[in-house]
Amino acid sequence: MARPISGFGGNAFYPTPFAKAAALMESVIQRHAFVDGNKRTGLLAAVFLLEEEGYEVRASQQQLADVAVDVADHNLDVEGLARWLEEHAAQIYWS
């Protein structure tokens, strides 16, 4: 769970909110933290992290399911997932 905030020598390994969310999502999904629900939990954790950073993920349920399966199948790495999240996110403007 600490992976998104990890770094060395004052440099963050995952400097953007999208990279942080991708690292968290990949860790939960691929390291099987739970007996069941790893893809759902990893996806929701990433979405929550982005919302806390002021972004909303805008994708269909099918797109979200597909990206979670791609991560589980090792077809999408952290960099690719971060790009996907950034492409499917919009900044939340508070009034």
C-alpha atoms as a printed R data frame, in Angstrom:
   type eleno elety resid chain resno       x       y       z
1  ATOM     1    CA   MET     A     1   0.000   0.000   0.000
2  ATOM     2    CA   ALA     A     2   2.988   2.309   0.437
3  ATOM     3    CA   ARG     A     3   4.210   1.802  -3.123
4  ATOM     4    CA   PRO     A     4   2.563   4.963  -4.523
5  ATOM     5    CA   ILE     A     5   4.449   7.180  -2.072
6  ATOM     6    CA   SER     A     6   7.792   5.389  -2.318
7  ATOM     7    CA   GLY     A     7  10.969   7.059  -3.509
8  ATOM     8    CA   PHE     A     8  14.692   7.400  -2.968
9  ATOM     9    CA   GLY     A     9  16.987  10.359  -2.417
10 ATOM    10    CA   GLY     A    10  14.135  12.819  -2.339
11 ATOM    11    CA   ASN     A    11  12.785  11.620  -5.701
12 ATOM    12    CA   ALA     A    12   9.374   9.994  -5.929
13 ATOM    13    CA   PHE     A    13   9.203   6.786  -7.947
14 ATOM    14    CA   TYR     A    14   5.640   7.725  -8.959
15 ATOM    15    CA   PRO     A    15   5.560  11.532  -9.244
16 ATOM    16    CA   THR     A    16   2.099  12.096 -10.744
17 ATOM    17    CA   PRO     A    17  -1.317  11.233  -9.315
18 ATOM    18    CA   PHE     A    18  -1.842   8.899 -12.286
19 ATOM    19    CA   ALA     A    19   1.416   7.046 -11.680
20 ATOM    20    CA   LYS     A    20   0.558   6.734  -7.979
21 ATOM    21    CA   ALA     A    21  -2.905   5.369  -8.780
22 ATOM    22    CA   ALA     A    22  -1.453   2.961 -11.358
23 ATOM    23    CA   ALA     A    23   1.158   1.654  -8.906
24 ATOM    24    CA   LEU     A    24  -1.496   1.098  -6.252
25 ATOM    25    CA   MET     A    25  -3.883  -0.604  -8.667
26 ATOM    26    CA   GLU     A    26  -1.197  -2.892 -10.075
27 ATOM    27    CA   SER     A    27   0.014  -3.860  -6.600
28 ATOM    28    CA   VAL     A    28  -3.422  -4.810  -5.309
29 ATOM    29    CA   ILE     A    29  -4.417  -6.681  -8.463
30 ATOM    30    CA   GLN     A    30  -1.212  -8.565  -9.211
31 ATOM    31    CA   ARG     A    31  -0.129  -9.382  -5.662
32 ATOM    32    CA   HIS     A    32  -3.488 -10.920  -4.720
33 ATOM    33    CA   ALA     A    33  -4.005  -9.231  -1.385
34 ATOM    34    CA   PHE     A    34  -7.392 -10.954  -1.057
35 ATOM    35    CA   VAL     A    35  -8.872 -14.350  -1.855
36 ATOM    36    CA   ASP     A    36 -11.439 -12.654  -4.101
37 ATOM    37    CA   GLY     A    37 -12.084  -9.134  -5.329
38 ATOM    38    CA   ASN     A    38  -8.535  -8.019  -6.111
39 ATOM    39    CA   LYS     A    39  -9.435  -6.419  -9.453
40 ATOM    40    CA   ARG     A    40 -12.433  -4.589  -7.984
41 ATOM    41    CA   THR     A    41 -10.468  -3.440  -4.942
42 ATOM    42    CA   GLY     A    42  -7.453  -2.333  -6.981
43 ATOM    43    CA   LEU     A    43  -9.623  -0.403  -9.395
44 ATOM    44    CA   LEU     A    44 -11.615   1.309  -6.644
45 ATOM    45    CA   ALA     A    45  -8.439   2.165  -4.730
46 ATOM    46    CA   ALA     A    46  -6.999   3.844  -7.835
47 ATOM    47    CA   VAL     A    47 -10.233   5.742  -8.509
48 ATOM    48    CA   PHE     A    48 -10.387   6.871  -4.873
49 ATOM    49    CA   LEU     A    49  -6.754   8.035  -4.910
50 ATOM    50    CA   LEU     A    50  -7.413  10.075  -8.060
51 ATOM    51    CA   GLU     A    51 -10.571  11.578  -6.571
52 ATOM    52    CA   GLU     A    52  -8.565  12.632  -3.509
53 ATOM    53    CA   GLU     A    53  -6.148  14.344  -5.933
54 ATOM    54    CA   GLY     A    54  -9.005  16.163  -7.686
55 ATOM    55    CA   TYR     A    55  -9.644  13.888 -10.675
56 ATOM    56    CA   GLU     A    56 -12.650  11.886 -11.776
57 ATOM    57    CA   VAL     A    57 -12.249   8.740 -13.879
58 ATOM    58    CA   ARG     A    58 -14.645   8.791 -16.807
59 ATOM    59    CA   ALA     A    59 -14.950   5.372 -18.389
60 ATOM    60    CA   SER     A    60 -17.693   2.842 -18.971
61 ATOM    61    CA   GLN     A    61 -18.083  -0.164 -16.725
62 ATOM    62    CA   GLN     A    62 -16.825  -2.324 -19.576
63 ATOM    63    CA   GLN     A    63 -13.715  -0.164 -20.051
64 ATOM    64    CA   LEU     A    64 -12.994  -0.354 -16.324
65 ATOM    65    CA   ALA     A    65 -13.439  -4.132 -16.297
66 ATOM    66    CA   ASP     A    66 -11.204  -4.501 -19.363
67 ATOM    67    CA   VAL     A    67  -8.379  -2.416 -17.899
68 ATOM    68    CA   ALA     A    68  -8.499  -4.357 -14.625
69 ATOM    69    CA   VAL     A    69  -8.273  -7.652 -16.526
70 ATOM    70    CA   ASP     A    70  -5.382  -6.282 -18.625
71 ATOM    71    CA   VAL     A    71  -3.507  -5.457 -15.413
72 ATOM    72    CA   ALA     A    72  -4.275  -8.897 -13.933
73 ATOM    73    CA   ASP     A    73  -3.059 -10.602 -17.118
74 ATOM    74    CA   HIS     A    74   0.166  -8.516 -17.121
75 ATOM    75    CA   ASN     A    75  -0.808  -6.953 -20.460
76 ATOM    76    CA   LEU     A    76  -0.547  -3.430 -19.033
77 ATOM    77    CA   ASP     A    77   2.371  -2.150 -16.951
78 ATOM    78    CA   VAL     A    78   2.381   0.785 -14.531
79 ATOM    79    CA   GLU     A    79   3.405   3.302 -17.197
80 ATOM    80    CA   GLY     A    80   0.714   2.135 -19.612
81 ATOM    81    CA   LEU     A    81  -1.884   2.082 -16.867
82 ATOM    82    CA   ALA     A    82  -0.909   5.596 -15.757
83 ATOM    83    CA   ARG     A    83  -1.389   6.799 -19.347
84 ATOM    84    CA   TRP     A    84  -4.769   5.063 -19.534
85 ATOM    85    CA   LEU     A    85  -5.896   6.639 -16.268
86 ATOM    86    CA   GLU     A    86  -4.766  10.088 -17.392
87 ATOM    87    CA   GLU     A    87  -6.593   9.700 -20.718
88 ATOM    88    CA   HIS     A    88  -9.787   8.712 -18.885
89 ATOM    89    CA   ALA     A    89  -9.671  11.316 -16.134
90 ATOM    90    CA   ALA     A    90 -11.027  14.816 -15.863
91 ATOM    91    CA   GLN     A    91 -10.104  17.375 -13.259
92 ATOM    92    CA   ILE     A    92 -12.841  18.069 -10.743
93 ATOM    93    CA   TYR     A    93 -13.602  21.729 -10.325
94 ATOM    94    CA   TRP     A    94 -15.035  22.637  -6.956
95 ATOM    95    CA   SER     A    95 -17.342  25.616  -6.792
